[in-house]
Amino acid sequence: MSTVTPTIRTLTEAAAALRGGDIRAVDLVDQALANADAHDREIGVFLSRFDDRAREQAARVDAKLSTGAPLAPLDGIPLGLKDILAHPHAPTTAQSLVLDPAWAASAGHSVAAHRLEAAGGIVVGKTTTMEFAIGVPDPDKPFPIPRTPWDLDCWAGGSSSGSGSGVAAGMFLGAIGTDTAGSIRIPAAFNGITGLKPTFGRVPKSGVVPLGYTLDHVGPMARSAADCALLLSVLAGHAPSDPYSARVPVADYPAALSGDLRGVTVGVDTLDRYATGGIDPAQPARFSAALDALRDAGATIIEVELPMYPEVTAIDIVVMLAEAHAYHRADLRTRWNDYGRATRIILAAGSAVSGPDYVQAQRVRSIAQDRVRDLFARVDLIVTPTGHLGAPRLDAIDQLEPMSVLASLHTPYWNPLGNPTLAVPIGLSDSRTPLSMSITARPFDESLVLRAGDAYQRRTDHHLATPTPLEKAIP
């Protein structure tokens, strides 16, 4: 039995080890690439790899270290990039036969990828996604099937699939995902890592293939909240190329990680009443223990009820379908069979959303934002389960009913609202796959979300658990 065991598990650990002279950048990259060589065929993380380029970049970082030159924040850190973000070193496919290669050529370098590399990060490859960041794996298409390394019969989650499973399997120390209905937080949950959906507009979307123009978020995925804080400190900030990016000052996110939640009021909603796909037998105890850890950090816990939960989750789906259909309408008419089965079903459903439907959804969205703002007058944070179940088996996913994978997942609620939400692992399900908790704050208060996640992780070690792939080979 082989075990995925990266020498250094967290990004912040690696950054400190480099500065302390305990490890070289080439060692970090070689270890990441060795894990990919050993396990990527089974797990399905990469669509393209930049091995030679990554090693050359690592050697340059080591040369800097040898001269005593100061390091940039992410110097020497191997990273993964979801393949809907443009990068000049490789094609951007959105894991689809449909996307015009000219799109990537014109997009050049996504703002997020450029900022990572400007801060010294080493992008080791483009990671798997669900086609156009929506849908479910389609075995009929010529792309890898992403699996969680916790159970190779189970899905890695979508749509930032390879970004989540690659961090869990040690193929890179951090990654970038995007989130329109949970596409950072779902794979973070299914792979036992940490993922942050920042506030809408906090990280620019320039150079990212769109899914829902008013719902898409770009954010970090890594082992720990501290890792995500370091990544966000590089990613955040206005960019003129993105009209949706916010002109809001960027905080020092790593400096906010005090480990202390005294004076913080946390509103908790178990959302059990909305677990339409069922509740894993281990989930209630895991979630309760996670709340105990927040109490131990000093937080005051009170019960709350998320306002307009069914309406807001419906708004996310309606708005996403309408905006996605607007982008894909022409290609659906001429390239129908080139889309995966689940993708074309979802995208075509957008044609059923009328103009009045879309306008009404946006009106109700505004009301819900007001209601949630009122709730945050009573609490500083809101905590819920990310979902009530672990990763589903791949053979249980129905191509003709792809939205059924959202049953007992609670991620879509926060996309129309735009609040920052962090998913953190809380232990294993009854079937030995990871479970997760979500922590949400007021808009642009990522510092508090990350502080809470870090305080929780200082008292637990679920985020450091290492998955062991199954012995059997994947055909």
N, C-alpha and C positions, 0 to 999 in steps of 0.2 A: 504494500500500500504506500503510495506516495503522498506527501503532505505539502501543500503550498505554504512555505515558510520563508517569507522575506526576512532578511537579516534585521532590518529596521522597519517597523510597522507603520509609524506615523510620519507625516511630512515634517511636523515641528521637531520631532526627534532627529530626523535626517538633517535638517537645517542646523540644529545645534551641534550635531556630530561633525559636520563639515567644518564649522567654524572652530571647533575644538581640536581639529586635526585627527579625529578618531576614525575617519573614513574618507575615501576619495570620491569625487563625483563619478569617476569611471566605474567604481565599485557599485554605486547605487544603480547606475544605468545597466551595467552587466547583470546584476541580480534581477532587475526588472525584466530584461530581455530573456534571461534564462528561465524565469517563471513562465513567460509567454511561450517560449519554445517547448516547455514541458507540458503545458496545460491548455494552450489556446485552442487546439484542435477540438478538445472536448467541450470547452466553455463558450467559445464563440465570441471573443472580445473584440478582435481587430478586423477592420476592413482594409487597412493599409498600415504598414509599419515603416518607420524612419530609422532603422538600426544604425546605418553608417553615419548619418547626420547626427543622431543622438550621441554616438560615441565621440564624434569630433567636437560637439559642443561641450561634452563632459571634460574632454581633455583640455579645452580652453579654460574651463573653470578651475581645473587643477593647476594649470599654469598660473592663474591669478593667485591661487592659494599659496603657491610656492614663493611668490614674490611678496607676500604679505599684503596684497591689495585688498581693499574692503570688498565684500560680496554684496551683490544685489539680493533683495529679499528671497527670491526663488532660485538663485544660482545653484545649478547641479541637481535640481529636483525633477525626476521623471514624471511626466504628466500625460494624461489621455485627453483627446478632444473628440467630442461627439460629431459624427459625420453629417451634421447639418450646419456646422460652422466652417466657413471658408478658411482655407489655409493654402498659401501659394506652393507648398511643397508636394501636394497630392490633390487628386480630384476630390470634389465634394459631390457625393452621389445621393445623399439623403436615403441611402440604402434602397434605391429605386432604379428601375430601368427607364423612368420617365424624365427625370430632371435633365434639362439641357446642360451639357458641359460648359456652354458659354456663360451660364449663370456664375459658376465658380470663377471663371476667368475674369468676368467683370467685377465680381465681389472682391477678388484679390485676397485680402487678409481681414477676417472678422476682427472687430475691435477687441473682443475678449481674447482671442488668440494672440493678437499683437501685444496686448498688455501683459499677458503671461510671459511671452518671450522677451519683451523689453525688461521685465523684472528678473530675467535669467532662467526662467523655467524651460525645461527641455521636453518638448512635445515628442513622444516616442511613437505616436501613431494616431490614426482616426478610428474611432470606436463604433461598434454596431449600435443601431437605433431601430425603432420600428419605422417602416416606410413613411417618409415625410413626417416623422414624429407622431404617428398615429397608427392604430391598428394592432395586430398581433403577429407573431412569427408565421410566415407562409413557407412551408417546406417545398412548394413548387417553384420558388424563385431562387436564383443562384447566389444566395447570401447565407452567411453563417446563422445558425439558430442559437440565440444567446440563452445560456443556462446559468442558474445560480450555482456557484461552486459548493454550496451546502448540500445540494441534492441535484445530480445531473439529469434527473428526470423532470426537474421543475424549471419554470421560466425565470429568467433574471429580472423580469419586470420591464415596463416600458414607460416612456420611450427611450430613456437614456440608459439602455440595457448594458452595453459594453462598458460604459463609464462606471456603472455600479459594480458589475462583476469583476472588472479589471482591478479596481481598488481592493476588493475583497480577496482576490487571488494574488495580490502582490505584483501585478504587471505594471503598475505605476503607483505613485504615492498620493496622487490627487487627480481630479478630472473635472471637466466642464460638462454640465448637462443643461437641458432646457426643460421648462415646466409650463404646460398649458392646462392640464387637468390633474397633474401629479407626477409628471414625467421625470422629475428629480427625486421626489420623495418616495415614489413606489419602488423604483430599483434600489434606492437606499435602504428601504425597509426589507425587501426580499433578499438583499445581499448582506445585511447586518452591518451596514456602514452608516455614516452621517451625511445628510444632504440638506442644503439650504436653498429654499426658494426665497430670494431677497424680495424686498418691496418692488412692485411694478415700477420700472423706470430706473431702478438703482444701478443696474448693469446694462450698458447699451446693447442693442440687438443688431446693430449694423453688421452685415455680412453673415447673417443667420437666415436660413431658409424659413420663411414664416409658416405658421400653422394658424394661429388666431391672433390677428394684429393687436387687439386690445387685451389679450390674455397671456401672451408669451412672456416668460421670464427666463433669464440666463443666470446660472448660479453654480457654486462649487459643490463637489462631492469628494469626500475623503474619509479617513478613518474616524477623525475626531472633530468636535466643535472647534477646538483650537486650530486644527488644520484649516477648517473652513474660514475661520476668522482671518488667518494669514492670506488665504487665497482671495477673500473678498476685499481685503485692503488693497490688493493690486487691481482687481476687476472693477471696483465701484467708481462711479463718477460720470458726470455728463460728457456726452460726445456730440458735437454738432451734426454728425452724420445720422443720428437717430432722433427724429422729432419726438419720440416718446421718452427719451432719457431725461431724467429729472435734474434740475439745477439745485440740488440739495447738498450741503456740505457732507463730506465723507469723514466718518469718525476713525479713531485709532482702535480698530476692533480687537487686536490682540491685547492692548492695554486694558480693555474693559473686563478681562477674564480674571476676576478676583477670587472665584471659588465660593463667594458669599452671597446668599440670597436674603439676608435679613432685611426686613422692610418691604419685601416684594410680595404682593398678593397675587396668587395664582388661582384663576377660575378653572374648574375642571368639569368637563362634560364627557361622560363615558361613551355617549352615542350608541349605547347598546340597542336602543330602539330602532336604529337605522342600519343594523347589521343584517342586511337582507340576504346575504350569502351564508350566514351562520357565524358562530363565535367559536374559535379554537378553545378546547378545554383549558389550556394553560394560560390563555390571554388575560383573564380577569386578575389572576394572582400576579402575573408579570407586571401588569399595569399598576396594580395596587402597590407593589414593591417599589416601582419607579416613583410613585408619588411620595412614598416614605423617604426616599433618597432626597427629594426636593425639600421635604420638611426638615430633614437632617441638615440641609444647607441653610436653613433659616427661613424658608418661605412659609407664608400663611396660605393654607389651602381652603378654598370655599367652593361649593357647588354652584354651577351656572348652567344655563341652557342656551345653546347657540341660537340666535334669532333666525327665523326664516330658513331653516336648514334645507327642507325639500325644494323651496323656491330657488335658493341660491345655487344648489347643485344643478337644478334644471337650467338655470340661466347659463351656467358654464357650458353645458352641452349645446344649448340652442345657439349661443353666440359663437362658440367654436365651430359648429357645423356651418353656420352661415359664412363666417369669415374664411374658413378653409375652402368652402365651395367657390367663393369668389376668386380665390387664387387658382384653383384647379379646374374651373369650369370648361375652359377650352380643351385642355388635355384629356379630360374625361370623355369628351365627345370623339376625339381622334385616337386616343391611346388606351382605351378601356382595358384591353387584355394585358397591357404592359403593367398595369397596377396589380398589386396583390389582391386576392379575393376580399379580405377583410377591409383593406384600405379603400377599395372602390365602393364597397357597401356603405362605409361611414361617410365618405366624401359625397357620394350621390345623395345621401339623406339630407344634405344641406340644401338641396333644391326644393325640399318641402318647407323650408323656413321662409315665410313671406316677409316682405318689407315691414308690415305692421307687427309681425311676430318679433322681428329683430328690434324694432323701436320700443315695443312694450318690454322686452327683456332688459333693455338698457335703462328704462325708466324704473323698473322694479329693482334693478341692480343698484341704482342710486339710493333708493329707499333702504335697501339692506345695508349699504355702507353706513348710512346714518344710524341704523339700529345697532350695528356692531360698534360704531364710535361711542354710542351711549353706554354699551356694555363695558368698554374700556375706561369709562369714567369711574367704574367700580373696581376694576382689576388692572393689574399691570401686564399679566400674561394670561393666555388661555392654553390649556393643555387638554389634548384628546388622544385617543389612539390614532395612529396613522391608518391602521386597518385592524380588523379583528381576526384575520387569517394570515398564515404564512404564504409562501409562494405556491401558486397552483401548478399542478402537473401539466406538462405540455400536451399530453394526450387528452386532457380534459378541456382544452381551449377550443371553442366552436368558431370556425372561420365565418360562419353565417350569422353569428350573434356576438361579434367582437366586444361590444360594450358590456357584455355580461362579466368581463374580468374586473369591472369596477365594483361588483357586489361586495359589500363589507369593507370597501376602501372609502376613506373619508377625505381624500385629497382635493377633489374638485371644488369644494366649498370655498377655499381661500383664493382661487385664481380670479374670479370676478371682483372680489373685495380688494385684492392687491396687497394684503398684509404680509410681512415677512414670516416665514414658517420654517422651522427646523425639524427634521426627522432624525431621531436618535434610536439606536437599538436598545431593547430592554430584556433580551433573553430569547430563548428558543421556544417554538410552538410545540404542541404535542407530537407533531411529525418531525421535530428536530430541524426546522427551518426558522429563520429569524422573525421576530416580532418587533414592533416599533412604536414609539410615542412621538407626537407632534407638539411643538411649542411655538406659540404665535404671539406677536407683540403688535403695538401700534405701528402704522406706516413709518418707515425709515428708522425704526428703533431696532435695527439688527444687533446693536451692541448688547441689548438686554436679552434678546433671544439666544445669542451665542454665549453670553455669560451664564444663563440658566443651563444650557446644554453642557457647557464645560463644568459647571458646578456639579451637575448630575454625574458626569463621566469621571470626575475626580473621586467619586464615591462608589463607582461601579467599574467593571472591566468588560462589559459586553462588547464594546466597540473594538476591543483588542483581540477578541476570540478569532481563531484561525480555522477556516473550513478545511475539511479533508475530502477531496474528490472521491467518488466511488471507484472501486477497483475495476469495474467492468468497462470495457471500451465502448465508445459511442460509434455505431456504424456510420 
